[in-house]
Amino acid sequence: MMKKQHSPWAWIPTLYMAEALPYVAVMTISTIMYKRLGISNTDIALYTGWLYLPWVIKPFWSPFVDLMKTKRWWTVAMQFLIAIGFACIAFSLPTSLFFRMTLAAFWLVAFTSATHDIAADGYYMHALDDHEQSFYVGIRSTFYRIATVAGQGLLVILAGWLEESTGDIPFAWMITFGVMSALFLLTAIYHQFILPKPASDKPSKEVTASTVLKEFLETFRTFFTKKNALVAILFMLLYRLPEAQLVKIINPFMLDPIDKGGLGLTTGQVGVVYGTIGIIGLTIGGILGGIAAAHGGLKKWLWPMVCAITLPDLVYVYLSYAQPDSLMIVNACIFVEQFGYGFGFTAYMLYLIYFAEGEHKTAHYAMSTGFMALGMMLPGMMAGWLQETIGYQHFFVWTMICCAATFIICAFLKIDPEFGKKK
């Protein structure tokens, strides 16, 4: 008698929420928490910038996820490890060595999350046929964004409420990460029982470590010898140059008091601004970007998207000089900037798909996302030092100057006019 398979609706939403939340915790929530705990902008940007590294180098160990165990096993096991990592962060916060100990725990979460990404995306392809994969791709993206809202919004709002009600900042964040640990533990237990066991999801018996190495080296060779590879790699590194620096400084800027050049918002207000209003703008921009690209193609929409992802960063120049006390004005500015980012990021992801086309396209796409993460990591690490050296106002002017790099590299792109159009 065949075992009844659960509907994809029973596990796709929870699987992709589990993929998003650790990334948000490592990249965004950590910067807010460290700012509230008194860490300098230089140290926040430098040390949390290093946390991008697992996503930069994940293509190097992705073949071994294929070799050992099943994608289902890796997915559930990584969720248990992420739960442990969040618990370690929570228990480290009341200690005198909290900065070093929480960073070590964030490294654990970052590496397990990057491995979880590999396993979960692979499992998705094993558990669903081609038609189902196409049908549910929008569902997985939607729930990924919902988890982003929950992380940047609801969890930060929770931490802010606990800060105000208890007056104990480390305790507030300890409870917040304790909640995240419990959520992941429950998610891992749920997936242990609910995830189907597709017949195709099995360790590769034919492939040996030596053949994996040979295939891996061939994949690398073909990636770097693709036509226009140098321009493509520079595009991957420079398209998001302004954003790579902004993303590490935005939350400290929001939280710093007026007399230090910031906006003086509370933790809860930052949760509302970025976790709700910002995500709404990002989602609408992303949807409209996808619709535009589908109807006109990437080549037609490249320059409007380049403008969309760079020019709205002017709102930070305005906010740093005006320092408005109206939360409505701040929300409106962030909505505009995030809408532009959502619309402009479409061009970036489509070009990565375009460049990866051909043999080894899955591996080439993974390598492209590695360069994407590297392009975010290196500028972001120096952003805190630069901001503390020249101040918020000059820092945001500098990020606008960096937009020139985005425009210049895009001028050299060669794109098929038909790519991305609806057939």
C-alpha positions in Angstrom: 0.0 0.0 0.0 1.4 3.4 -1.0 2.0 5.9 1.7 -0.1 9.0 1.2 1.9 12.0 0.1 1.2 15.4 1.7 0.2 18.3 -0.6 3.0 20.7 -1.5 0.9 23.4 0.3 1.7 21.5 3.5 5.4 22.1 3.3 6.5 24.7 0.6 5.4 27.7 2.7 7.2 26.5 5.8 10.2 25.4 3.9 10.8 28.7 2.2 10.1 30.7 5.4 12.7 28.5 7.0 15.1 29.5 4.2 14.5 33.2 4.5 14.5 33.8 8.3 18.1 32.8 9.1 19.4 35.0 6.3 17.4 37.9 7.6 18.7 37.2 11.1 22.3 37.1 10.1 22.3 40.0 7.6 19.7 42.5 9.2 18.6 41.6 12.7 22.2 41.2 13.9 23.1 44.8 12.9 20.1 46.2 14.8 20.8 44.1 17.9 24.5 45.0 18.0 23.7 48.7 17.6 21.3 48.5 20.5 24.0 46.7 22.5 26.5 49.6 22.0 28.8 48.1 19.3 30.4 50.7 17.0 29.3 51.1 13.4 32.8 50.1 12.3 32.7 46.8 14.1 29.1 46.1 13.1 29.9 46.5 9.4 33.2 44.7 9.5 32.2 41.7 11.5 28.7 41.2 10.1 30.1 41.8 6.6 32.2 38.7 7.1 29.0 36.7 7.7 28.3 36.9 3.9 31.2 34.5 3.4 29.2 31.2 3.6 26.9 32.4 0.8 30.0 33.5 -1.3 31.7 30.1 -1.0 28.7 27.7 -0.9 29.2 26.5 -4.5 32.4 24.9 -3.2 30.7 22.4 -1.0 27.3 22.1 -2.8 28.5 18.9 -4.7 29.0 17.1 -1.4 25.4 17.7 -0.4 24.6 15.6 -3.5 27.1 12.9 -2.5 26.1 12.3 1.1 22.6 11.6 2.5 19.4 12.9 0.9 18.3 16.5 0.3 15.5 15.8 2.8 18.0 14.7 5.5 20.2 17.8 4.9 17.2 20.1 5.0 15.8 18.8 8.3 19.3 18.4 9.9 20.2 22.0 9.1 17.0 23.3 10.6 17.8 21.6 13.9 21.3 23.1 13.8 19.9 26.6 13.1 17.6 26.2 16.1 20.7 25.4 18.2 22.6 28.4 16.7 19.8 30.8 17.7 19.7 29.3 21.2 23.5 29.8 21.5 23.0 33.5 20.5 20.2 33.8 23.2 22.3 32.3 26.0 25.4 34.3 25.0 23.7 37.7 25.3 23.8 38.1 29.1 27.5 37.3 29.3 30.5 39.7 29.3 31.8 38.0 26.2 28.6 38.4 24.3 30.1 40.0 21.1 32.5 37.2 20.4 30.2 34.4 21.5 27.2 35.7 19.5 29.4 36.2 16.4 30.5 32.6 16.6 26.9 31.5 16.9 26.0 33.7 13.9 28.8 32.0 11.9 27.1 28.6 12.8 23.7 29.9 11.6 25.3 31.4 8.4 27.0 28.2 7.3 24.0 26.0 8.2 21.7 28.4 6.5 23.8 28.4 3.3 23.8 24.6 3.3 20.1 24.6 4.0 19.6 26.8 0.9 21.4 24.2 -1.3 19.5 21.3 0.2 16.0 22.9 0.2 16.3 24.1 -3.4 17.5 20.7 -4.5 14.7 19.0 -2.5 12.1 21.3 -4.2 13.3 20.0 -7.6 13.1 16.3 -6.5 9.8 16.5 -4.7 7.9 18.2 -7.6 7.6 17.5 -11.3 8.3 20.2 -13.9 4.7 21.5 -14.0 4.5 21.7 -10.2 7.8 23.5 -9.9 6.5 26.2 -12.2 3.2 26.4 -10.5 4.6 26.8 -7.0 7.6 29.1 -7.8 5.4 32.1 -7.0 4.2 30.5 -3.8 7.7 29.9 -2.5 8.8 33.5 -3.4 5.7 34.9 -1.6 6.4 33.0 1.6 10.1 33.8 1.5 9.0 37.5 1.5 6.5 36.9 4.3 9.4 35.5 6.4 11.4 38.5 5.6 8.6 40.7 6.9 8.4 38.6 10.0 12.1 38.8 10.6 12.7 42.5 9.8 9.3 43.6 11.1 7.6 41.5 13.7 10.7 40.1 15.5 12.3 43.5 15.7 9.0 45.0 16.9 9.0 42.3 19.6 12.5 43.1 20.6 11.6 46.8 20.8 8.6 46.2 22.9 10.6 44.0 25.3 13.3 46.7 25.5 10.7 49.4 26.5 8.7 47.2 28.9 11.7 45.6 30.7 14.4 48.3 30.3 16.9 45.5 29.8 18.2 45.4 26.2 20.3 42.2 26.4 17.3 40.4 28.0 15.0 41.7 25.3 17.2 40.3 22.5 17.7 37.0 24.5 14.0 36.4 24.5 13.7 37.4 20.8 16.4 34.9 19.7 14.9 32.3 22.1 11.6 32.7 20.3 13.4 32.2 16.9 15.1 29.1 18.3 11.8 27.6 19.4 10.2 28.4 16.0 13.0 26.6 14.2 12.9 23.6 16.5 9.1 23.2 15.8 9.7 23.7 12.1 12.4 21.0 12.0 10.1 18.6 13.9 7.2 19.4 11.6 9.3 18.8 8.5 10.6 15.6 9.8 7.1 14.2 9.6 5.5 16.2 6.8 8.1 16.3 4.0 7.5 13.7 1.3 10.3 11.2 0.5 10.7 11.3 -3.3 12.3 8.2 -4.9 14.7 10.4 -6.8 16.1 12.0 -3.6 19.0 9.7 -2.8 22.8 9.9 -2.5 24.6 9.5 -5.7 26.2 6.0 -5.8 27.9 6.4 -9.2 29.7 9.6 -8.4 33.0 9.5 -6.5 34.9 12.3 -4.9 37.4 12.3 -7.8 34.7 12.6 -10.5 33.0 15.4 -8.5 36.3 17.3 -8.3 36.9 16.8 -12.1 33.3 18.0 -12.9 33.8 20.9 -10.5 37.0 22.1 -12.1 35.4 21.8 -15.6 32.5 23.9 -14.3 34.9 26.5 -13.2 36.8 26.5 -16.4 33.7 26.9 -18.6 32.3 29.7 -16.3 35.4 31.9 -16.7 35.8 31.2 -20.5 32.2 32.1 -21.3 31.8 35.0 -23.8 31.9 38.4 -22.0 32.8 36.7 -18.7 34.9 39.6 -17.4 32.1 42.1 -18.0 29.6 39.8 -16.5 31.7 39.3 -13.3 32.3 43.0 -12.9 28.6 43.5 -13.3 27.9 41.0 -10.6 30.4 42.8 -8.3 29.5 46.4 -9.0 25.7 46.6 -9.8 24.9 46.6 -6.1 27.9 48.7 -5.0 25.8 51.5 -3.4 23.5 49.1 -1.7 26.3 46.9 -0.4 27.5 49.9 1.7 24.1 51.2 2.6 22.7 48.0 3.9 25.2 47.9 6.8 24.6 51.6 7.8 20.9 52.1 7.3 19.8 50.5 10.7 22.5 52.3 12.7 21.5 55.5 11.0 17.9 55.0 12.0 18.8 54.2 15.6 21.4 56.8 16.3 20.2 59.9 18.1 19.7 63.2 16.3 22.8 64.8 17.8 24.9 62.0 16.3 23.5 62.5 12.8 20.8 59.7 13.0 17.1 59.8 13.1 16.6 58.7 16.7 14.0 56.0 16.0 13.3 53.3 18.6 13.9 49.6 17.8 10.1 49.0 17.3 9.9 52.0 14.9 12.7 50.6 12.8 10.9 47.3 12.7 7.8 49.0 11.3 9.7 51.2 8.8 11.8 48.4 7.3 9.9 45.3 8.2 6.5 46.4 6.9 6.5 49.6 4.8 9.8 48.8 3.3 8.9 45.2 2.5 5.6 46.3 0.9 7.5 48.7 -1.4 10.1 46.0 -2.2 7.4 43.4 -3.1 5.4 45.8 -5.3 8.6 46.9 -7.1 9.6 43.3 -7.6 6.2 42.2 -9.0 6.1 45.2 -11.4 9.7 44.5 -12.4 8.9 41.0 -13.3 5.8 42.0 -15.3 7.8 44.7 -17.2 10.7 42.3 -18.1 8.2 39.6 -19.2 6.6 42.0 -21.7 9.6 44.0 -23.0 12.6 41.8 -22.2 15.7 42.6 -20.1 17.5 44.7 -22.8 14.5 47.1 -23.1 14.1 47.6 -19.3 17.8 47.5 -18.3 18.3 51.3 -18.0 15.0 52.1 -16.3 15.9 49.3 -13.8 19.4 50.7 -13.3 17.9 54.1 -12.5 15.4 52.5 -10.2 18.0 50.7 -8.1 20.4 53.6 -7.8 18.6 57.0 -7.9 16.2 56.4 -5.0 19.2 56.2 -2.7 19.0 60.0 -2.8 16.4 59.6 0.0 19.2 58.9 2.5 21.0 62.1 1.5 17.7 63.9 2.2 17.1 62.1 5.4 20.6 62.7 6.8 20.5 66.4 6.0 16.8 67.0 7.0 16.6 64.6 9.9 12.7 64.8 9.8 10.9 64.0 13.0 7.8 62.8 11.1 7.6 59.0 10.9 5.3 59.4 7.9 8.1 61.2 5.9 10.6 58.5 6.9 8.2 55.7 5.8 7.5 57.5 2.5 11.2 57.8 1.8 11.9 54.2 2.6 8.9 53.0 0.5 10.3 54.9 -2.5 13.8 53.5 -2.0 12.7 49.9 -1.5 10.2 50.1 -4.4 13.1 51.2 -6.6 15.3 48.4 -5.3 12.6 45.8 -5.9 12.1 47.0 -9.5 15.8 47.4 -10.2 16.9 44.1 -8.7 14.9 42.3 -11.4 17.5 43.2 -14.0 20.3 41.8 -11.8 18.6 38.4 -11.3 17.6 38.1 -14.9 21.1 38.8 -16.1 22.5 36.1 -13.8 20.0 33.7 -15.4 21.0 34.9 -18.8 24.7 34.5 -18.2 24.3 31.0 -16.7 22.4 29.7 -19.8 24.0 26.7 -21.5 25.9 23.6 -20.1 26.3 23.5 -16.3 23.7 26.3 -16.0 22.7 25.3 -12.4 26.3 25.3 -11.2 27.1 28.5 -13.2 24.0 30.2 -11.6 25.3 29.2 -8.1 28.7 30.6 -9.0 27.1 33.9 -10.1 25.2 34.1 -6.8 28.6 33.6 -5.1 30.0 36.7 -6.9 26.8 38.5 -6.0 27.4 37.8 -2.3 31.1 38.8 -2.7 30.0 42.1 -4.2 27.9 42.7 -1.1 30.5 41.5 1.4 33.6 43.4 0.5 32.2 47.0 0.3 29.9 46.4 3.3 32.9 45.4 5.6 34.4 48.9 5.1 31.2 50.9 5.3 31.1 51.3 9.1 34.7 52.6 9.2 34.0 55.0 6.3 30.8 56.3 7.9 32.4 56.9 11.3 35.3 58.7 9.5 33.2 61.1 7.3 29.8 61.1 9.0 26.3 60.1 7.8 25.8 63.0 5.4 29.0 62.6 3.5 28.7 58.8 3.6 25.3 58.9 1.8 26.7 61.4 -0.7 29.5 58.9 -1.3 27.1 56.1 -2.0 25.4 58.2 -4.6 28.9 58.8 -6.3 29.3 55.0 -6.3 26.2 54.8 -8.5 28.5 55.8 -11.4 30.1 52.4 -11.2 26.7 50.7 -11.7 25.9 52.9 -14.8 29.4 52.4 -16.3 29.5 48.6 -16.1 25.9 48.3 -17.5 27.0 50.3 -20.6 29.2 47.3 -21.5 26.6 44.6 -21.2 25.6 42.6 -24.3 22.1 41.2 -24.0 19.9 39.3 -26.5 16.8 41.6 -27.1 14.5 38.6 -26.9 15.7 37.4 -23.6 13.1 37.6 -20.8 10.2 38.3 -23.2 7.0 36.4 -22.9 7.0 33.8 -25.6 
